[in-house]
Amino acid sequence: MTPRLRQVVTLALIALLGGALLIALQQLAAPRIEQQRQAAAERALLDLLPAGSYDNRPLSQPIALPAGGLLGNASAESGYQASLDGQLSAVLLPVTARGYEGPIRLLVAISVDGRLLGSKVLQQRETPGLGDSIERQRSPWLRGFDGKSLADGEASWTLRADTDAGQIGQFDQIAGATVTSRAVKDALQRALRFFDEQRDYLLKARQP
């Protein structure tokens, strides 16, 4: 074997070994990367739940939910159970509002006694600077519904835009986005009604 050929063979072997090592490292890292991705996805969804209110992994306990109905979702989706010390503490439900520019997909957290713990927008196409104020990071408006329940009565859910002269509504509507405000309020109430109607199913213990 000539020195030139020997050099080519050596470089080829180094390249092959380097490629094999890279593939092996990627395979070893893949499970950890996937775990980190899942953990990030969980944090993004579970930030609705109060700190210390659960110690399980809710996304590993999905609840099958039908399309349409009170939740208004275009297709079948999953809800999730949160628990603390083995006792259910909350349920997460996806619900779709009929916004001004199209569907608004929300996720709501509801306590076992039927009270809204929090809500967030998963997807929306509302007018920038107006309807997109439903986003929690843009405006505190959506947080105003936290702690509400259907037992509080319809008057406690009223938008000021929907009251007669001289009457006082519980919530301001988003300026310039009354349709969006009504749609989101309606969706939150529908999610609570769905919870009330399906309480036994939603709170049934499931295997992790």
Secondary structure as GFF3:
##gff-version 3
##sequence-region A 1 208
A	DSSP	alpha_helix	3	46	.	.	.	ID=ss1
A	DSSP	three_ten_helix	58	60	.	.	.	ID=ss2
A	DSSP	beta_strand	62	65	.	.	.	ID=ss3
A	DSSP	three_ten_helix	69	71	.	.	.	ID=ss4
A	DSSP	beta_strand	77	84	.	.	.	ID=ss5
A	DSSP	beta_strand	87	98	.	.	.	ID=ss6
A	DSSP	beta_strand	103	111	.	.	.	ID=ss7
A	DSSP	beta_strand	116	123	.	.	.	ID=ss8
A	DSSP	three_ten_helix	131	134	.	.	.	ID=ss9
A	DSSP	three_ten_helix	141	145	.	.	.	ID=ss10
A	DSSP	three_ten_helix	150	152	.	.	.	ID=ss11
A	DSSP	three_ten_helix	154	157	.	.	.	ID=ss12
A	DSSP	three_ten_helix	160	162	.	.	.	ID=ss13
A	DSSP	alpha_helix	178	197	.	.	.	ID=ss14
A	DSSP	alpha_helix	199	202	.	.	.	ID=ss15
###
